[in-house]
Protein backbone atom coordinates (compact mmCIF):
# COMPACT_ATOMS: atom_id res chain seq x y z
CA UNK A 1 0.00 0.00 0.00
CA UNK A 2 1.19 3.50 -0.79
CA UNK A 3 1.99 6.04 1.92
CA UNK A 4 2.49 9.11 -0.13
CA UNK A 5 2.02 12.84 -0.67
CA UNK A 6 -0.49 14.01 -3.25
CA UNK A 7 0.79 16.75 -5.54
CA UNK A 8 -2.11 18.11 -7.60
CA UNK A 9 -1.39 20.40 -10.52
CA UNK A 10 -4.76 21.94 -11.20
CA UNK A 11 -5.92 24.07 -14.12
CA UNK A 12 -9.48 25.35 -14.91
CA UNK A 13 -11.83 22.57 -15.78
CA UNK A 14 -15.45 21.91 -16.49
CA UNK A 15 -17.55 21.69 -13.34
CA UNK A 16 -19.08 18.26 -14.04
CA UNK A 17 -15.80 16.70 -15.09
CA UNK A 18 -14.12 18.21 -12.04
CA UNK A 19 -16.63 16.57 -9.72
CA UNK A 20 -16.03 13.18 -11.33
CA UNK A 21 -12.26 13.64 -11.23
CA UNK A 22 -12.27 14.62 -7.57
CA UNK A 23 -14.37 11.58 -6.67
CA UNK A 24 -12.05 9.41 -8.74
CA UNK A 25 -9.01 10.93 -7.00
CA UNK A 26 -10.63 10.34 -3.62
CA UNK A 27 -11.25 6.68 -4.46
CA UNK A 28 -7.72 6.35 -5.83
CA UNK A 29 -6.22 7.84 -2.64
CA UNK A 30 -8.26 5.51 -0.45
CA UNK A 31 -7.41 2.55 -2.67
CA UNK A 32 -3.67 3.22 -2.44
CA UNK A 33 -3.79 4.15 1.28
CA UNK A 34 -2.22 7.60 0.83
CA UNK A 35 -1.82 9.59 4.06
CA UNK A 36 -0.51 13.03 3.06
CA UNK A 37 -1.61 15.40 0.25
CA UNK A 38 0.76 18.07 -1.06
CA UNK A 39 -1.34 20.14 -3.48
CA UNK A 40 0.07 22.37 -6.21
CA UNK A 41 -2.82 24.14 -7.92
CA UNK A 42 -4.11 27.47 -9.10
CA UNK A 43 -7.65 26.79 -7.90
CA UNK A 44 -7.26 25.52 -4.37
CA UNK A 45 -10.63 26.27 -2.69
CA UNK A 46 -12.79 24.41 -5.20
CA UNK A 47 -10.51 21.39 -5.22
CA UNK A 48 -10.22 21.21 -1.44
CA UNK A 49 -13.97 21.53 -1.07
CA UNK A 50 -14.67 18.45 -3.15
CA UNK A 51 -11.77 16.45 -1.72
CA UNK A 52 -12.83 17.18 1.84
CA UNK A 53 -16.30 16.06 0.91
CA UNK A 54 -15.25 12.83 -0.83
CA UNK A 55 -12.27 11.64 1.23
CA UNK A 56 -13.21 9.22 3.99
CA UNK A 57 -10.57 10.25 6.54
CA UNK A 58 -8.50 13.31 7.38
CA UNK A 59 -5.39 14.09 5.34
CA UNK A 60 -2.62 16.63 5.53
CA UNK A 61 -1.42 18.86 2.71
CA UNK A 62 0.60 21.90 1.86
CA UNK A 63 -0.11 24.33 -0.97
CA UNK A 64 2.61 25.25 -3.46
CA UNK A 65 2.33 27.21 -6.72
CA UNK A 66 2.90 25.17 -9.89
CA UNK A 67 5.83 27.32 -10.98
CA UNK A 68 7.59 26.54 -7.70
CA UNK A 69 7.27 22.77 -8.07
CA UNK A 70 10.44 20.84 -7.30
CA UNK A 71 10.85 17.23 -6.25
CA UNK A 72 13.67 18.38 -3.98
CA UNK A 73 11.04 20.04 -1.79
CA UNK A 74 10.08 16.56 -0.58
CA UNK A 75 12.40 14.30 1.41
CA UNK A 76 14.15 11.81 -0.86
CA UNK A 77 12.84 8.29 -0.53
CA UNK A 78 9.35 9.47 0.41
CA UNK A 79 6.71 7.84 -1.87
CA UNK A 80 4.73 10.45 -3.77
CA UNK A 81 1.48 10.48 -5.69
CA UNK A 82 1.60 13.07 -8.48
CA UNK A 83 -1.82 13.94 -9.95
CA UNK A 84 -1.54 16.02 -13.10
CA UNK A 85 -4.48 17.81 -14.79
CA UNK A 86 -4.25 19.25 -18.31
CA UNK A 87 -0.51 19.78 -18.20
CA UNK A 88 0.65 22.41 -20.68
CA UNK A 89 3.45 20.47 -22.39
CA UNK A 90 4.81 17.10 -21.29
CA UNK A 91 8.48 18.11 -21.27
CA UNK A 92 8.09 19.30 -17.67
CA UNK A 93 6.51 15.99 -16.70
CA UNK A 94 9.38 14.06 -18.34
CA UNK A 95 11.91 16.03 -16.31
CA UNK A 96 9.98 15.47 -13.10
CA UNK A 97 9.78 11.72 -13.74
CA UNK A 98 13.50 11.66 -14.50
CA UNK A 99 14.55 13.20 -11.18
CA UNK A 100 11.83 11.52 -9.14
CA UNK A 101 12.06 8.32 -7.16
CA UNK A 102 10.99 4.92 -8.46
CA UNK A 103 8.57 4.87 -5.53
CA UNK A 104 6.69 7.86 -6.97
CA UNK A 105 3.16 7.26 -8.24
CA UNK A 106 1.97 9.45 -11.11
CA UNK A 107 -1.68 10.03 -12.11
CA UNK A 108 -1.88 12.10 -15.30
CA UNK A 109 -4.97 13.29 -17.18
CA UNK A 110 -4.39 12.49 -20.84
CA UNK A 111 -6.70 11.00 -23.45
CA UNK A 112 -4.01 10.78 -26.15
CA UNK A 113 -1.25 8.76 -24.50
CA UNK A 114 0.41 7.41 -27.70
CA UNK A 115 0.78 10.94 -29.07
CA UNK A 116 2.62 12.17 -26.02
CA UNK A 117 4.81 9.15 -25.22
CA UNK A 118 7.51 10.48 -27.54
CA UNK A 119 8.05 13.26 -24.99
CA UNK A 120 8.13 10.84 -22.05
CA UNK A 121 11.34 8.88 -22.52
CA UNK A 122 12.11 8.40 -18.83
CA UNK A 123 9.18 6.15 -17.88
CA UNK A 124 10.80 2.80 -17.02
CA UNK A 125 9.22 -0.57 -16.30
CA UNK A 126 9.70 -0.15 -12.55
CA UNK A 127 7.93 3.23 -12.39
CA UNK A 128 4.20 3.70 -11.82
CA UNK A 129 2.81 6.27 -14.27
CA UNK A 130 -0.95 6.09 -14.90
CA UNK A 131 -2.91 8.07 -17.48
CA UNK A 132 -6.65 8.56 -16.93
CA UNK A 133 -9.35 9.90 -19.22
CA UNK A 134 -13.12 10.30 -18.99
CA UNK A 135 -14.38 8.05 -21.80
CA UNK A 136 -18.08 8.31 -20.94
CA UNK A 137 -20.23 10.68 -18.94
CA UNK A 138 -19.69 8.78 -15.69
CA UNK A 139 -16.72 6.50 -16.54
CA UNK A 140 -12.95 7.00 -16.33
CA UNK A 141 -10.44 4.62 -17.93
CA UNK A 142 -6.91 4.20 -16.47
CA UNK A 143 -3.94 3.19 -18.66
CA UNK A 144 -0.29 2.69 -17.81
CA UNK A 145 2.67 3.25 -20.09
CA UNK A 146 6.42 2.65 -19.91
CA UNK A 147 9.44 2.32 -22.12
CA UNK A 148 11.52 -0.84 -22.29
CA UNK A 149 15.07 -0.93 -23.57
CA UNK A 150 15.26 -3.10 -26.64
CA UNK A 151 11.79 -2.23 -27.98
CA UNK A 152 11.08 0.40 -30.68
CA UNK A 153 8.13 1.95 -28.86
CA UNK A 154 6.40 2.24 -25.47
CA UNK A 155 4.20 -0.42 -23.94
CA UNK A 156 0.67 0.91 -23.24
CA UNK A 157 -2.05 -1.17 -21.58
CA UNK A 158 -5.36 -0.64 -19.85
CA UNK A 159 -5.30 -1.19 -16.09
CA UNK A 160 -8.78 -0.55 -14.72
CA UNK A 161 -12.05 1.34 -15.29
CA UNK A 162 -13.82 3.53 -12.73
CA UNK A 163 -17.53 4.32 -12.80
CA UNK A 164 -19.12 7.07 -10.76
CA UNK A 165 -20.98 5.62 -7.81
CA UNK A 166 -18.82 2.50 -7.52
CA UNK A 167 -15.58 1.86 -5.67
CA UNK A 168 -12.29 1.60 -7.49
CA UNK A 169 -11.46 -2.08 -7.80
CA UNK A 170 -8.23 -3.72 -6.69
CA UNK A 171 -5.28 -3.07 -8.97
CA UNK A 172 -3.51 -6.15 -10.32
CA UNK A 173 0.05 -6.47 -8.97
CA UNK A 174 2.43 -4.26 -10.95
CA UNK A 175 4.84 -6.94 -12.15
CA UNK A 176 2.00 -9.33 -12.92
CA UNK A 177 0.60 -6.67 -15.24
CA UNK A 178 3.98 -6.08 -16.87
CA UNK A 179 5.44 -9.56 -17.10
CA UNK A 180 5.10 -9.65 -20.91
CA UNK A 181 8.22 -7.88 -22.14
CA UNK A 182 7.13 -8.50 -25.73
CA UNK A 183 10.36 -10.15 -26.81
CA UNK A 184 12.64 -7.35 -25.63
CA UNK A 185 16.34 -8.09 -26.18
CA UNK A 186 18.34 -8.26 -22.95
CA UNK A 187 22.11 -8.21 -23.37
CA UNK A 188 23.54 -11.00 -21.22
CA UNK A 189 27.19 -11.44 -20.21
CA UNK A 190 28.07 -15.12 -19.75
CA UNK A 191 31.21 -17.22 -19.61
CA UNK A 192 31.89 -20.94 -19.92
CA UNK A 193 31.84 -22.52 -16.49
CA UNK A 194 30.72 -26.13 -16.69
CA UNK A 195 28.37 -27.52 -15.50
CA UNK A 196 26.71 -24.28 -14.39
CA UNK A 197 27.14 -22.33 -17.64
CA UNK A 198 27.96 -23.77 -21.06
CA UNK A 199 28.12 -21.76 -24.28
CA UNK A 200 28.09 -23.59 -27.59
CA UNK A 201 28.67 -21.61 -30.79
CA UNK A 202 27.07 -23.12 -33.89
CA UNK A 203 28.48 -22.96 -37.39
CA UNK A 204 26.14 -20.12 -38.34
CA UNK A 205 27.48 -18.02 -35.47
CA UNK A 206 24.50 -18.39 -33.13
CA UNK A 207 25.20 -19.23 -29.51
CA UNK A 208 23.40 -21.70 -27.27
CA UNK A 209 23.34 -21.21 -23.50
CA UNK A 210 22.87 -24.24 -21.21
CA UNK A 211 23.53 -25.31 -17.63
CA UNK A 212 22.18 -24.48 -14.18
CA UNK A 213 22.26 -20.70 -14.64
CA UNK A 214 20.83 -21.06 -18.15
CA UNK A 215 17.86 -23.02 -16.78
CA UNK A 216 17.10 -20.22 -14.32
CA UNK A 217 17.31 -17.56 -17.01
CA UNK A 218 15.29 -19.77 -19.37
CA UNK A 219 12.50 -20.04 -16.81
CA UNK A 220 12.46 -16.26 -16.42
CA UNK A 221 12.42 -15.83 -20.21
CA UNK A 222 9.40 -18.13 -20.54
CA UNK A 223 7.49 -16.17 -17.90
CA UNK A 224 8.45 -12.65 -19.03
CA UNK A 225 8.86 -13.20 -22.78
CA UNK A 226 12.28 -11.67 -23.39
CA UNK A 227 15.16 -12.63 -25.69
CA UNK A 228 18.80 -13.12 -24.70
CA UNK A 229 21.69 -11.60 -26.59
CA UNK A 230 24.70 -13.57 -25.35
CA UNK A 231 28.14 -12.00 -25.10
CA UNK A 232 31.32 -13.41 -23.60
CA UNK A 233 33.97 -11.35 -21.81
CA UNK A 234 37.23 -11.07 -23.80
CA UNK A 235 39.33 -12.33 -20.87
CA UNK A 236 36.81 -15.04 -19.87
CA UNK A 237 36.88 -13.94 -16.22
CA UNK A 238 34.24 -13.01 -13.70
CA UNK A 239 35.70 -9.59 -13.11
CA UNK A 240 38.01 -7.84 -10.69
CA UNK A 241 38.97 -4.25 -10.02
CA UNK A 242 41.79 -3.02 -12.26
CA UNK A 243 44.56 -0.59 -11.22
CA UNK A 244 43.00 2.18 -13.36
CA UNK A 245 39.67 1.85 -11.52
CA UNK A 246 37.93 -0.12 -14.27
CA UNK A 247 36.63 -3.65 -14.14
CA UNK A 248 37.51 -6.76 -16.10
CA UNK A 249 35.39 -9.74 -17.12
CA UNK A 250 31.63 -9.93 -16.94
CA UNK A 251 31.44 -7.28 -14.23
CA UNK A 252 33.26 -4.89 -16.55
CA UNK A 253 30.78 -5.55 -19.36
CA UNK A 254 27.86 -4.70 -17.07
CA UNK A 255 29.59 -1.60 -15.68
CA UNK A 256 30.43 -0.28 -19.18
CA UNK A 257 26.81 -0.76 -20.38
CA UNK A 258 27.87 -3.49 -22.78
CA UNK A 259 25.51 -5.92 -21.02
CA UNK A 260 22.28 -5.46 -19.07
CA UNK A 261 22.95 -8.26 -16.60
CA UNK A 262 25.07 -11.33 -15.98
CA UNK A 263 23.54 -14.64 -14.78
CA UNK A 264 26.51 -16.14 -12.95
CA UNK A 265 27.21 -16.96 -9.32
CA UNK A 266 28.68 -13.68 -8.14
CA UNK A 267 29.73 -13.37 -4.51
CA UNK A 268 28.55 -10.22 -2.80
CA UNK A 269 31.56 -7.96 -2.21
CA UNK A 270 31.88 -4.37 -1.12
CA UNK A 271 33.71 -3.26 -4.29
CA UNK A 272 31.14 -4.76 -6.65
CA UNK A 273 28.20 -3.29 -4.75
CA UNK A 274 29.50 0.17 -5.63
CA UNK A 275 29.25 -0.41 -9.39
CA UNK A 276 26.51 -3.03 -9.92
CA UNK A 277 23.23 -4.11 -8.34
CA UNK A 278 22.65 -7.62 -7.01
CA UNK A 279 19.45 -9.57 -7.34
CA UNK A 280 18.07 -11.40 -4.31
CA UNK A 281 20.15 -14.36 -3.21
CA UNK A 282 19.87 -17.29 -5.57
CA UNK A 283 21.71 -19.83 -3.42
CA UNK A 284 24.13 -20.23 -0.56
CA UNK A 285 27.33 -22.18 -1.12
CA UNK A 286 29.99 -23.48 1.25
CA UNK A 287 33.63 -23.68 0.32
CA UNK A 288 35.72 -26.83 0.03
CA UNK A 289 39.47 -27.36 -0.01
CA UNK A 290 40.78 -29.57 -2.83
CA UNK A 291 44.20 -31.21 -2.90
CA UNK A 292 46.07 -34.17 -4.33
CA UNK A 293 45.06 -37.55 -2.92
CA UNK A 294 47.72 -38.61 -0.38
CA UNK A 295 46.81 -42.29 -0.86
CA UNK A 296 50.44 -43.47 -0.62
CA UNK A 297 51.22 -41.64 2.62
CA UNK A 298 52.50 -43.92 5.36
CA UNK A 299 50.20 -44.38 8.31
CA UNK A 300 52.52 -44.84 11.27
CA UNK A 301 49.62 -44.81 13.72
CA UNK A 302 47.53 -47.49 12.04
CA UNK A 303 47.88 -49.92 14.96
CA UNK A 304 46.93 -47.25 17.48
CA UNK A 305 43.88 -45.90 15.65
CA UNK A 306 41.39 -48.65 16.66
CA UNK A 307 41.37 -47.17 20.18
CA UNK A 308 41.02 -43.54 21.15
CA UNK A 309 43.87 -41.81 22.92
CA UNK A 310 41.82 -41.77 26.14
CA UNK A 311 41.70 -45.61 26.08
CA UNK A 312 45.46 -45.81 25.53
CA UNK A 313 45.96 -43.44 28.44
CA UNK A 314 43.92 -45.74 30.71
CA UNK A 315 45.93 -48.77 29.51
CA UNK A 316 49.22 -46.99 30.36
CA UNK A 317 47.84 -46.07 33.79
CA UNK A 318 46.82 -49.69 34.44
CA UNK A 319 50.24 -50.89 33.31
CA UNK A 320 51.95 -48.57 35.79
CA UNK A 321 49.74 -49.28 38.81
CA UNK A 322 48.41 -52.86 38.59
CA UNK A 323 51.80 -54.66 38.83
CA UNK A 324 52.52 -52.83 42.09
CA UNK A 325 49.14 -53.86 43.49
CA UNK A 326 49.42 -57.55 42.59
CA UNK A 327 53.07 -57.79 43.74
CA UNK A 328 52.23 -56.12 47.05
CA UNK A 329 49.17 -58.33 47.60
CA UNK A 330 51.12 -61.52 46.87
CA UNK A 331 54.06 -60.73 49.18
CA UNK A 332 52.30 -59.23 52.16
CA UNK A 333 51.46 -61.57 55.08
CA UNK A 334 49.98 -64.07 54.76
CA UNK A 335 52.38 -64.49 51.87
CA UNK A 336 51.04 -66.27 48.79
CA UNK A 337 52.61 -69.71 48.22
CA UNK A 338 53.37 -68.60 44.62
CA UNK A 339 54.76 -65.23 45.65
CA UNK A 340 58.01 -65.92 43.78
CA UNK A 341 56.06 -65.89 40.50
CA UNK A 342 54.58 -62.48 41.34
CA UNK A 343 57.62 -60.40 42.09
CA UNK A 344 57.49 -56.81 40.88
CA UNK A 345 59.40 -57.51 37.66
CA UNK A 346 57.35 -60.62 36.83
CA UNK A 347 54.15 -58.72 37.68
CA UNK A 348 55.04 -56.03 35.12
CA UNK A 349 55.63 -58.77 32.54
CA UNK A 350 52.31 -60.39 33.38
CA UNK A 351 50.30 -57.12 33.23
CA UNK A 352 51.97 -56.05 29.98
CA UNK A 353 51.13 -59.37 28.34
CA UNK A 354 47.58 -59.36 29.67
CA UNK A 355 46.79 -55.81 28.52
CA UNK A 356 48.40 -56.00 25.10
CA UNK A 357 48.36 -59.59 23.85
CA UNK A 358 45.67 -61.26 25.96
CA UNK A 359 48.33 -63.73 27.15
CA UNK A 360 47.68 -66.22 30.00
CA UNK A 361 49.97 -66.76 33.01
CA UNK A 362 51.17 -70.28 33.83
CA UNK A 363 50.74 -69.83 37.61
CA UNK A 364 47.74 -68.48 39.47
CA UNK A 365 47.90 -66.89 42.93
CA UNK A 366 46.59 -68.66 46.01
CA UNK A 367 45.32 -65.92 48.33
CA UNK A 368 41.87 -64.45 47.67
CA UNK A 369 42.89 -60.78 47.34
CA UNK A 370 45.65 -61.59 44.88
CA UNK A 371 43.31 -63.82 42.86
CA UNK A 372 40.75 -60.98 42.54
CA UNK A 373 43.40 -58.63 41.14
CA UNK A 374 44.76 -61.40 38.91
CA UNK A 375 41.38 -62.19 37.36
CA UNK A 376 40.49 -58.48 36.91
CA UNK A 377 43.71 -57.90 34.98
CA UNK A 378 43.16 -61.01 32.86
CA UNK A 379 39.53 -60.13 31.99
CA UNK A 380 40.43 -56.49 31.23
CA UNK A 381 43.24 -57.62 28.96
CA UNK A 382 40.96 -60.02 27.07
CA UNK A 383 38.27 -57.39 26.49
CA UNK A 384 40.79 -54.80 25.33
CA UNK A 385 42.33 -57.38 23.02
CA UNK A 386 38.94 -58.32 21.50
CA UNK A 387 38.02 -54.70 20.77
CA UNK A 388 41.44 -53.81 19.40
CA UNK A 389 41.58 -56.89 17.18
CA UNK A 390 38.12 -56.21 15.71
CA UNK A 391 39.08 -52.61 15.02
CA UNK A 392 42.47 -53.33 13.52
CA UNK A 393 41.05 -55.95 11.15
CA UNK A 394 38.49 -53.53 9.72
CA UNK A 395 40.94 -50.63 9.53
CA UNK A 396 43.77 -52.49 7.85
CA UNK A 397 41.50 -53.88 5.15
CA UNK A 398 40.41 -50.38 4.07
CA UNK A 399 42.81 -47.83 2.62
CA UNK A 400 41.89 -44.80 4.69
CA UNK A 401 42.89 -41.39 3.43
CA UNK A 402 45.21 -39.60 5.82
CA UNK A 403 44.23 -35.95 5.40
CA UNK A 404 47.09 -33.50 5.90
CA UNK A 405 44.47 -31.03 7.18
CA UNK A 406 40.71 -30.88 7.64
CA UNK A 407 40.04 -27.18 8.24
CA UNK A 408 41.51 -23.76 7.62
CA UNK A 409 43.58 -23.87 10.78
CA UNK A 410 45.17 -27.10 9.60
CA UNK A 411 45.84 -25.59 6.19
CA UNK A 412 47.64 -22.71 7.85
CA UNK A 413 50.33 -25.06 9.18
CA UNK A 414 50.39 -27.21 6.03
CA UNK A 415 53.44 -26.37 3.87
CA UNK A 416 52.72 -24.86 0.47
CA UNK A 417 49.00 -24.54 1.13
CA UNK A 418 47.34 -21.87 -1.02
CA UNK A 419 43.81 -20.45 -1.23
CA UNK A 420 42.01 -18.14 -3.61
CA UNK A 421 41.83 -14.43 -3.03
CA UNK A 422 38.51 -14.61 -1.22
CA UNK A 423 40.22 -14.11 2.15
CA UNK A 424 41.80 -10.76 1.39
CA UNK A 425 39.36 -8.74 3.50
CA UNK A 426 38.42 -11.32 6.10
CA UNK A 427 38.42 -10.36 9.78
CA UNK A 428 39.05 -13.95 10.85
CA UNK A 429 42.56 -14.37 12.24
CA UNK A 430 43.10 -17.78 10.63
CA UNK A 431 41.91 -16.64 7.20
CA UNK A 432 43.93 -13.47 7.53
CA UNK A 433 47.00 -15.53 8.36
CA UNK A 434 46.51 -17.55 5.18
CA UNK A 435 46.23 -14.37 3.16
CA UNK A 436 49.39 -12.83 4.60
CA UNK A 437 51.45 -16.03 4.37
CA UNK A 438 50.42 -17.58 1.07
CA UNK A 439 48.23 -15.34 -1.03
CA UNK A 440 49.14 -11.67 -0.86
CA UNK A 441 52.36 -11.86 -2.88
CA UNK A 442 51.36 -14.62 -5.27
CA UNK A 443 47.69 -14.41 -6.18
CA UNK A 444 48.20 -12.23 -9.26
CA UNK A 445 50.17 -15.06 -10.87
CA UNK A 446 47.61 -17.76 -10.18
CA UNK A 447 45.52 -19.21 -13.01
CA UNK A 448 41.77 -18.55 -13.22
CA UNK A 449 40.97 -21.82 -15.00
CA UNK A 450 40.83 -25.38 -13.72
CA UNK A 451 42.17 -27.81 -16.29
CA UNK A 452 45.36 -27.71 -18.41
CA UNK A 453 47.73 -25.39 -16.57
CA UNK A 454 45.08 -24.31 -14.10
CA UNK A 455 44.48 -24.98 -10.45
CA UNK A 456 43.91 -28.72 -10.80
CA UNK A 457 47.12 -29.10 -12.79
CA UNK A 458 49.08 -27.21 -10.13
CA UNK A 459 47.54 -29.24 -7.33
CA UNK A 460 48.51 -32.48 -9.08
CA UNK A 461 52.09 -31.33 -9.72
CA UNK A 462 52.87 -29.89 -6.31
CA UNK A 463 51.66 -29.92 -2.72
CA UNK A 464 49.19 -27.12 -3.37
CA UNK A 465 45.65 -26.98 -2.04
CA UNK A 466 43.04 -24.63 -3.49
CA UNK A 467 39.77 -23.35 -2.07
CA UNK A 468 36.59 -23.33 -4.16
CA UNK A 469 32.92 -22.57 -3.48
CA UNK A 470 31.53 -24.30 -6.56
CA UNK A 471 32.65 -27.91 -6.72
CA UNK A 472 30.93 -28.63 -10.02
CA UNK A 473 33.79 -27.55 -12.34
CA UNK A 474 36.23 -29.56 -10.25
CA UNK A 475 34.11 -32.70 -10.00
CA UNK A 476 33.87 -33.09 -13.77
CA UNK A 477 37.66 -33.07 -14.12
CA UNK A 478 39.47 -36.32 -14.91
CA UNK A 479 41.73 -35.97 -11.87
CA UNK A 480 38.72 -35.84 -9.54
CA UNK A 481 36.93 -38.72 -11.25
CA UNK A 482 40.06 -40.88 -10.97
CA UNK A 483 40.30 -39.98 -7.27
CA UNK A 484 43.67 -38.35 -7.84
CA UNK A 485 42.19 -35.10 -6.53
CA UNK A 486 40.03 -35.14 -3.41
CA UNK A 487 38.51 -32.68 -0.99
CA UNK A 488 38.16 -32.42 2.75
CA UNK A 489 34.92 -33.74 4.15
CA UNK A 490 34.21 -30.45 5.91
CA UNK A 491 32.61 -27.40 4.27
CA UNK A 492 33.81 -23.93 5.20
CA UNK A 493 32.80 -20.28 5.08
CA UNK A 494 29.22 -20.18 3.76
CA UNK A 495 28.61 -17.31 1.34
CA UNK A 496 25.72 -15.91 -0.73
CA UNK A 497 25.71 -15.83 -4.54
CA UNK A 498 23.42 -14.26 -7.11
CA UNK A 499 23.19 -12.48 -10.50
CA UNK A 500 24.23 -8.88 -11.17
CA UNK A 501 22.60 -6.04 -13.15
CA UNK A 502 23.54 -2.53 -14.09
CA UNK A 503 23.45 0.00 -11.28
CA UNK A 504 19.86 1.29 -10.81
CA UNK A 505 18.60 -1.05 -13.52
CA UNK A 506 14.87 -0.88 -14.26
CA UNK A 507 14.83 -4.70 -14.50
CA UNK A 508 15.83 -5.10 -10.84
CA UNK A 509 12.32 -5.22 -9.39
CA UNK A 510 10.67 -7.48 -11.97
CA UNK A 511 13.61 -9.93 -12.03
CA UNK A 512 13.55 -10.19 -8.25
CA UNK A 513 9.78 -10.72 -8.28
CA UNK A 514 9.90 -13.73 -10.58
CA UNK A 515 13.10 -15.16 -9.12
CA UNK A 516 11.39 -15.28 -5.74
CA UNK A 517 8.33 -16.84 -7.38
CA UNK A 518 10.53 -19.63 -8.78
CA UNK A 519 12.00 -20.14 -5.31
CA UNK A 520 8.58 -20.43 -3.72
CA UNK A 521 7.55 -23.03 -6.29
CA UNK A 522 10.64 -25.11 -5.48
CA UNK A 523 12.12 -24.72 -8.96
CA UNK A 524 15.55 -23.78 -7.63
CA UNK A 525 15.72 -26.87 -5.44
CA UNK A 526 14.80 -29.12 -8.37
CA UNK A 527 17.46 -27.51 -10.56
CA UNK A 528 20.07 -27.72 -7.79
CA UNK A 529 19.37 -31.43 -7.25
CA UNK A 530 19.59 -32.09 -10.99
CA UNK A 531 22.97 -30.36 -11.31
CA UNK A 532 24.39 -31.55 -8.01
CA UNK A 533 27.54 -33.53 -8.80
CA UNK A 534 27.52 -37.20 -7.76
CA UNK A 535 29.57 -38.13 -4.69
CA UNK A 536 33.14 -39.13 -5.31
CA UNK A 537 33.42 -42.93 -5.17
CA UNK A 538 36.98 -44.02 -4.63
CA UNK A 539 36.02 -47.41 -3.18
CA UNK A 540 37.86 -46.91 0.11
CA UNK A 541 40.25 -49.69 -0.86
CA UNK A 542 37.66 -52.46 -0.53
CA UNK A 543 38.72 -55.57 -2.44
CA UNK A 544 42.25 -54.32 -3.03
CA UNK A 545 45.44 -55.69 -1.44
CA UNK A 546 46.70 -54.00 1.70
CA UNK A 547 49.51 -51.64 0.77
CA UNK A 548 52.70 -50.78 2.54
CA UNK A 549 51.14 -47.55 3.81
CA UNK A 550 48.81 -49.41 6.21
CA UNK A 551 51.28 -52.15 7.19
CA UNK A 552 54.36 -50.01 7.57
CA UNK A 553 54.55 -50.55 11.34
CA UNK A 554 54.81 -54.40 11.40
CA UNK A 555 57.06 -54.36 8.34
CA UNK A 556 59.30 -51.82 10.04
CA UNK A 557 59.45 -53.96 13.18
CA UNK A 558 60.24 -57.05 11.12
CA UNK A 559 62.97 -55.32 9.11
CA UNK A 560 64.39 -53.74 12.27
CA UNK A 561 64.45 -57.16 13.95
CA UNK A 562 66.26 -58.75 10.98
CA UNK A 563 68.83 -55.98 10.89
CA UNK A 564 69.32 -56.23 14.65
CA UNK A 565 69.79 -60.00 14.35
CA UNK A 566 72.40 -59.64 11.61
CA UNK A 567 74.16 -56.91 13.60
CA UNK A 568 74.24 -59.09 16.70
CA UNK A 569 75.58 -62.06 14.69
CA UNK A 570 78.46 -60.04 13.30
CA UNK A 571 79.18 -58.63 16.74
CA UNK A 572 79.31 -62.14 18.25
CA UNK A 573 81.65 -63.40 15.52
CA UNK A 574 83.85 -60.37 15.94
CA UNK A 575 83.90 -60.77 19.71
CA UNK A 576 84.74 -64.47 19.40
CA UNK A 577 87.76 -63.77 17.20
CA UNK A 578 88.92 -61.01 19.54
CA UNK A 579 88.62 -63.31 22.54
CA UNK A 580 90.68 -66.12 20.81
CA UNK A 581 93.54 -64.07 19.39
CA UNK A 582 95.27 -63.03 22.68
CA UNK A 583 95.92 -66.67 23.73
CA UNK A 584 97.80 -67.39 20.52
CA UNK A 585 99.90 -64.21 20.72
CA UNK A 586 101.11 -64.52 24.35
CA UNK A 587 101.90 -68.24 24.57
CA UNK A 588 103.51 -68.64 21.19
CA UNK A 589 102.71 -72.34 21.37
CA UNK A 590 100.85 -74.34 18.87
CA UNK A 591 97.45 -75.32 20.14
CA UNK A 592 97.33 -78.88 21.39
CA UNK A 593 95.25 -81.28 19.39
CA UNK A 594 91.98 -81.99 20.96
CA UNK A 595 91.90 -85.40 22.61
CA UNK A 596 89.18 -87.75 21.58
CA UNK A 597 86.64 -88.42 24.32
CA UNK A 598 86.84 -92.17 23.46
CA UNK A 599 89.55 -94.21 25.33
CA UNK A 600 92.10 -96.50 23.68
CA UNK A 601 90.46 -99.71 25.00
CA UNK A 602 87.08 -98.60 23.69
CA UNK A 603 88.56 -97.93 20.29
CA UNK A 604 90.01 -101.50 20.05
CA UNK A 605 86.70 -102.97 21.08
CA UNK A 606 84.83 -100.94 18.52
CA UNK A 607 87.17 -102.06 15.78
CA UNK A 608 86.71 -105.73 16.65
CA UNK A 609 82.92 -105.31 16.89
CA UNK A 610 82.74 -103.63 13.53
CA UNK A 611 84.88 -106.37 11.96
CA UNK A 612 82.57 -109.04 13.34
CA UNK A 613 79.50 -107.28 12.02
CA UNK A 614 81.00 -107.09 8.59
CA UNK A 615 81.77 -110.78 8.57
CA UNK A 616 78.24 -111.66 9.58
CA UNK A 617 76.74 -109.60 6.71
SULRAZI-V297657 format. One record per helix or strand of 3 or more residues. SS is the DSSP state (~ for helix, > for strand). FROM is the first residue (numbers start at 1). TO is the last residue. If there is no record, write none. Layout:
ss: [SS;SS]
from: [FROM;FROM]
to: [TO;TO]
This chain:
ss: [>;~;>;~;~;~;>;~;>;~;>;>;>;~;>;>;>;~;>;~;>;~;>;>;~;~;~;~;~;~;~;~;~;>;~;~;>;>;~;~;~;~;~]
from: [5;15;39;44;66;71;80;91;105;113;128;139;155;174;184;197;207;212;226;249;261;270;276;283;309;339;344;368;408;421;429;443;455;466;472;478;485;492;508;523;539;552;600]
to: [10;32;41;54;68;73;84;99;109;119;136;146;163;177;190;201;210;224;232;255;267;273;278;292;331;342;356;396;412;425;439;445;461;468;475;481;487;502;520;531;541;587;616]
